[in-house]
Amino acid sequence: MKAKPQEKNKRATNHPTQHHWHEMNRKQRRETMRKIQSEDLSLDVIHPDAAGIDIGNESHYAAVPPSRDSQPVRCFGCTTAELKAMAAWLQQCRIRTVAMQSTGVYWVGVYDILEQAGLEVYLVNARDTKNLPGHKSDVQESQWLMKLHTYGLLRNSFRPSQKIRTMRTYWRQRNDLVQSASRHILRVQKALTQMNVQLANVLSDISGVTGQAIIKAILAGERNPHKLAEFRDPRVQASEEEIAHYLERNWQPDLLFVLKQEQDGYEFCQQQMAECDRQLEQYLQSTEDRSHGAPLPEEKRKGRLKKKKGNKPQFDLREGLFRMSGTDLTRIDGIDVMTATTVISEAGYDMSINRPIFAPRRLYPL
C-alpha cells in the first residue's frame, strides 16, 4: 500500500539528507531549521571537525564545537597577522573544514589564509543560511554556519585554481575597460549631437578610423567641414560631400571641453586595454604547454574569418588559449575566441571533471 503524500513528507522531514534539503520549499526549510536550532531533530554528522566564520569588513567571528575550546567563539581582526592567528587557533582546535559566506570581497583574504594553512574552506551562498529564526548576531551567525556545516547542509561553491584566477583577473579588468571605453564613446556622440554634428548619420561607428580622425581634427582646431570630410576612409560608403553636409555645426566652448574630456578618457582606456593585452599574452606564454606541440587547427569558416575584430586583443589569443588548455573551444559553433576566453577564465580548462555549481559574478566576484 502506497504511503500518503503527507506521510512521505513527514518521514522525509525527520530524516533530511543533503539532496532532499535542496528540494525543500521555504516552509519546510524553516521548520527544519527550527528543529535543528532547538536540537529537536537528529541528523547524521557529516563534518565532525567543522567550524563556521561570520565574515565582516572589520572583524570576523569564528566558532568551533564547544568541546574543542573553553571559548568556542572568538573574534579576530582583518589584518594578515590576525587572520594567521585565526588559522592557528582553528588548527589548535583540530578543525579540518571551515564554512563561511561570500560577503562582498572581504572573504577573499580569509579564504586564502585558511587555504594556505591546509584547511578545507567551504564558500557558501548566504541564501542557504538565512533561515535562522529570530534576530541574528555575529556570534549566532558563526555558530549557525558551524552547525549547518557539521550536518552537511551547505553546498560548496566552485573556485578555480590560482592559475585560472590570475588569468581571470586580467580578463575581467580588460572587460571593465571595454565597458568604460564604450561609455566614453556614448558621451562623445552626445556632445557631438548637442553641437549638431551628426556624424552618426553617416558613420556606423565613431570609434572607427574615420570617426576618430575627424574628432581629433576638431579638437585640434579644424572647423571647415570639407577639410574634416577629407579624413574619410575609402571603406566608408558615404561620400565626402555627404559627410561634410552632416558636419555643419554649432560649436560651443563648453561642449568642446566635454568632447575633449571624453575623447581623452576613451584613448586612456584604449592604452590600458593594450597593457592588459601585453600582460595577458605574457602570462599565457608562461603557462604549461598542454597542447604538447600539436598544431592549432586552421580556421576555415568564412564567417569567422570575415568577422570584425572589434575589441579583440591585439595578439593571437586563440593560439594562447590552445597552448594553455590543449583544446580549441572555438571549434564549437557559436563560441568565438572571446567567449572561449571567458569560459576558461571563469571555469578553468579541465572540462572532464564534475564541478560544484558555481554562482555568477554578481554573487562571487572572486
C-alpha positions in Angstrom: 0.0 0.0 0.0 1.4 3.4 -1.1 2.1 6.0 1.6 0.1 9.2 1.5 2.0 12.3 0.3 1.7 13.9 3.8 3.2 10.8 5.5 6.1 10.8 2.9 6.8 14.5 3.7 6.7 13.8 7.4 9.1 10.9 7.2 11.4 12.9 4.9 11.5 15.9 7.3 12.5 13.7 10.2 15.5 12.3 8.2 16.6 15.0 5.8 19.5 14.4 3.5 21.7 16.9 1.7 19.9 16.1 -1.6 16.5 16.4 0.0 17.4 19.7 1.6 17.7 21.4 -1.7 14.3 20.1 -2.8 12.5 21.6 0.2 10.3 24.6 -0.1 10.7 27.6 2.1 8.2 26.5 4.8 9.8 23.1 5.1 13.3 24.6 5.4 12.2 27.0 8.1 10.6 24.1 10.1 13.8 22.0 9.7 15.9 25.0 10.8 13.8 25.5 13.9 14.2 21.8 14.8 17.9 22.0 14.3 18.2 25.1 16.4 16.2 23.6 19.2 18.1 20.3 18.8 14.8 18.6 18.3 16.0 16.8 15.2 18.7 14.1 14.9 20.9 14.3 11.9 24.0 12.4 10.8 27.2 14.3 11.4 29.0 14.7 8.1 31.8 17.0 9.2 32.7 16.4 12.8 35.7 18.8 12.7 33.8 21.8 11.3 33.9 25.5 12.1 31.9 28.5 11.0 33.1 32.0 10.3 31.0 35.1 10.1 32.7 37.5 7.7 32.8 41.2 8.3 34.7 44.2 7.0 36.5 45.0 10.2 36.3 41.7 12.2 35.5 38.0 11.7 33.8 35.7 14.2 34.9 32.1 14.2 33.0 29.3 16.0 34.2 25.8 16.8 32.4 23.0 18.7 32.1 23.7 22.4 34.2 20.6 23.3 37.2 21.9 21.4 37.9 25.1 23.4 36.8 26.8 26.6 35.9 29.9 24.4 34.3 28.3 21.4 33.6 31.6 19.6 36.3 34.2 19.1 36.6 37.5 17.3 39.6 38.2 15.0 40.6 41.3 13.1 41.0 41.6 9.4 44.8 42.1 9.2 47.0 39.4 7.8 48.6 38.7 11.2 45.2 38.3 12.9 44.0 36.1 10.1 47.0 33.8 10.6 46.3 33.8 14.3 42.7 32.6 13.5 44.1 29.9 11.3 46.5 28.8 14.0 43.6 28.7 16.6 41.5 26.6 14.3 44.3 24.1 13.8 44.8 24.0 17.5 41.1 23.1 17.9 41.7 20.3 15.4 39.4 21.8 12.8 39.7 20.4 9.3 37.0 22.2 7.4 35.5 25.7 7.7 32.3 27.3 6.2 31.8 31.0 5.6 29.6 33.2 3.5 30.6 35.1 0.4 30.3 38.6 1.9 31.4 41.2 -0.7 35.1 40.6 -1.3 36.0 40.5 2.4 36.1 36.7 2.3 39.0 36.6 -0.2 41.8 37.3 2.3 40.3 34.9 4.8 39.9 32.2 2.2 43.5 32.5 1.0 45.0 32.4 4.5 42.9 29.4 5.6 43.6 27.5 2.4 47.4 28.1 2.8 47.1 26.7 6.3 45.8 23.4 4.9 42.1 23.8 5.9 39.2 22.9 3.6 37.2 26.0 3.1 33.5 26.0 2.1 32.4 29.2 0.4 28.6 29.1 0.7 25.7 31.2 -0.6 24.1 33.3 2.0 20.7 32.2 0.6 21.2 28.8 2.1 21.9 30.1 5.6 19.5 32.9 6.1 16.7 30.8 7.6 17.9 31.2 11.2 14.8 32.2 13.2 14.9 35.4 15.3 17.4 38.2 15.4 20.9 37.1 14.4 24.2 38.4 16.0 27.7 37.8 14.6 28.2 35.2 17.3 25.0 33.3 16.5 25.7 33.5 12.7 29.1 31.9 13.1 27.6 29.1 15.3 24.8 28.6 12.9 27.2 28.2 10.0 29.2 25.7 12.0 26.1 23.7 12.8 24.8 23.6 9.3 28.3 22.6 8.0 28.6 19.9 10.6 25.4 18.2 9.3 26.4 18.6 5.7 23.6 21.0 4.8 25.8 23.5 2.9 27.0 23.4 -0.7 30.5 24.5 -1.5 30.9 27.0 -4.4 33.3 26.4 -7.2 36.6 28.4 -7.1 39.2 27.8 -9.8 42.9 27.3 -9.2 45.2 30.2 -8.7 46.5 29.9 -12.2 43.0 30.3 -13.6 42.2 33.1 -11.1 45.2 35.1 -12.4 44.0 34.8 -15.9 40.5 35.8 -14.8 41.8 38.9 -13.1 43.4 40.1 -16.3 40.4 39.3 -18.4 37.9 40.9 -16.1 40.0 44.0 -15.9 40.1 44.2 -19.7 36.3 43.7 -20.0 35.8 46.5 -17.5 38.0 48.8 -19.6 36.0 47.8 -22.7 32.8 48.9 -21.0 34.4 52.1 -19.8 35.5 52.9 -23.3 32.0 52.3 -24.6 30.6 54.8 -22.1 33.1 57.4 -23.2 32.1 56.9 -26.8 28.5 57.4 -26.0 29.2 60.6 -24.2 31.4 61.7 -27.2 28.5 61.1 -29.5 26.2 63.0 -27.2 28.5 66.1 -27.2 28.7 66.0 -31.0 24.9 65.7 -31.3 24.4 68.6 -28.9 26.6 70.7 -31.3 24.5 69.4 -34.2 27.5 67.4 -35.6 25.6 64.4 -37.0 28.4 62.0 -37.6 26.3 59.1 -36.5 24.1 59.5 -39.6 27.0 58.8 -42.0 29.3 56.7 -39.9 28.2 53.4 -38.2 30.9 53.7 -35.5 32.6 57.0 -34.5 35.3 54.9 -32.8 36.4 53.7 -36.2 39.3 55.2 -38.3 37.2 58.0 -40.0 35.3 59.0 -36.8 38.4 59.2 -34.7 40.4 61.1 -37.3 37.6 63.7 -37.6 37.1 64.1 -33.8 40.9 64.5 -33.3 40.9 67.2 -36.1 38.0 69.0 -34.4 39.8 69.0 -31.1 43.0 70.3 -32.9 41.0 73.3 -34.1 39.8 72.4 -37.5 36.3 73.7 -38.2 36.0 73.5 -42.0 33.5 70.7 -42.8 35.0 69.9 -46.2 38.5 69.6 -44.7 37.2 67.4 -42.0 35.4 65.2 -44.6 38.8 64.6 -46.3 39.7 62.3 -43.4 37.1 59.8 -44.9 38.4 56.2 -45.1 37.9 54.6 -48.6 35.8 51.9 -47.0 33.2 54.3 -45.8 30.1 54.2 -48.1 29.1 57.9 -47.6 30.9 60.3 -49.9 32.9 63.3 -48.7 30.1 65.7 -49.7 27.6 63.7 -47.6 30.0 63.7 -44.6 30.7 67.4 -45.0 26.9 68.1 -45.1 26.4 66.5 -41.7 29.4 68.3 -40.2 27.6 71.7 -40.3 28.0 72.6 -36.7 27.1 74.9 -33.8 30.4 75.0 -31.9 30.1 75.7 -28.2 33.2 76.0 -25.9 31.6 74.1 -23.0 30.6 71.1 -25.3 34.0 71.1 -26.9 35.5 70.9 -23.5 33.3 67.9 -22.7 34.2 66.4 -26.1 37.9 66.6 -25.3 37.5 65.1 -21.8 35.5 62.1 -23.1 37.9 61.6 -26.0 40.9 61.6 -23.6 39.1 59.1 -21.4 38.4 56.9 -24.4 42.1 57.0 -25.5 43.2 56.3 -22.0 41.0 53.2 -21.8 42.5 52.0 -25.1 46.0 52.4 -23.7 45.0 50.4 -20.6 43.5 47.7 -22.8 46.7 47.4 -24.7 48.6 47.0 -21.4 46.2 44.3 -20.4 46.7 42.5 -23.7 50.5 42.6 -23.3 50.2 41.2 -19.7 47.7 38.5 -20.7 49.9 37.4 -23.7 52.9 37.2 -21.5 51.0 35.2 -18.9 49.6 32.7 -21.4 53.1 32.2 -22.8 54.4 31.4 -19.3 51.9 28.7 -18.5 52.4 25.0 -19.2 52.0 23.9 -22.8 49.2 21.4 -22.6 49.0 21.2 -26.4 52.2 19.1 -26.4 53.3 20.7 -29.6 50.2 19.9 -31.5 49.4 22.4 -34.3 46.5 24.8 -33.9 43.6 23.7 -36.2 43.3 26.0 -39.1 40.2 28.2 -39.2 38.4 27.8 -42.5 34.9 29.1 -41.7 34.2 32.2 -43.7 32.0 33.7 -41.1 34.9 33.6 -38.5 37.5 34.9 -41.0 35.4 37.9 -42.1 34.2 38.8 -38.6 35.3 42.2 -37.4 37.9 42.4 -34.7 36.1 45.0 -32.6 37.6 45.0 -29.1 39.6 41.7 -29.6 43.1 41.6 -28.1 46.0 42.7 -30.4 47.6 39.3 -30.3 46.7 35.8 -31.3 44.5 34.9 -28.3 43.2 31.7 -29.9 46.7 30.3 -30.1 47.4 31.3 -26.5 44.3 29.5 -25.3 45.1 26.4 -27.3 48.5 26.3 -25.8 47.2 26.7 -22.2 44.2 24.3 -22.4 45.2 21.9 -25.2 41.7 22.3 -26.6 40.4 24.7 -29.2 37.0 25.6 -27.9 36.4 27.9 -30.9 35.7 24.8 -33.0 32.3 24.7 -31.3 29.8 26.6 -33.3 28.6 29.8 -31.5 31.8 30.1 -29.4 34.3 32.6 -30.6 37.7 33.4 -29.1 36.2 36.0 -26.7 33.6 33.6 -25.4 36.2 30.8 -25.1 38.4 33.1 -23.0 35.6 33.9 -20.7 34.7 30.2 -20.2 38.3 29.2 -19.5 39.0 32.2 -17.2 35.8 31.5 -15.1 35.6 27.7 -15.1 39.1 26.5 -16.0 40.2 24.4 -18.9 39.6 21.0 -17.5 36.1 20.1 -18.7 36.3 16.4 -17.8 35.5 16.6 -14.0 32.3 17.1 -12.2 32.2 20.5 -10.6 30.1 22.0 -7.8 27.6 24.6 -9.0 29.3 28.0 -9.1 27.4 31.2 -8.9 27.6 34.2 -11.4 29.9 37.1 -10.9 27.4 39.2 -9.0 27.4 36.7 -6.1 31.0 35.5 -6.1 33.2 38.3 -7.7 36.4 36.5 -7.0 
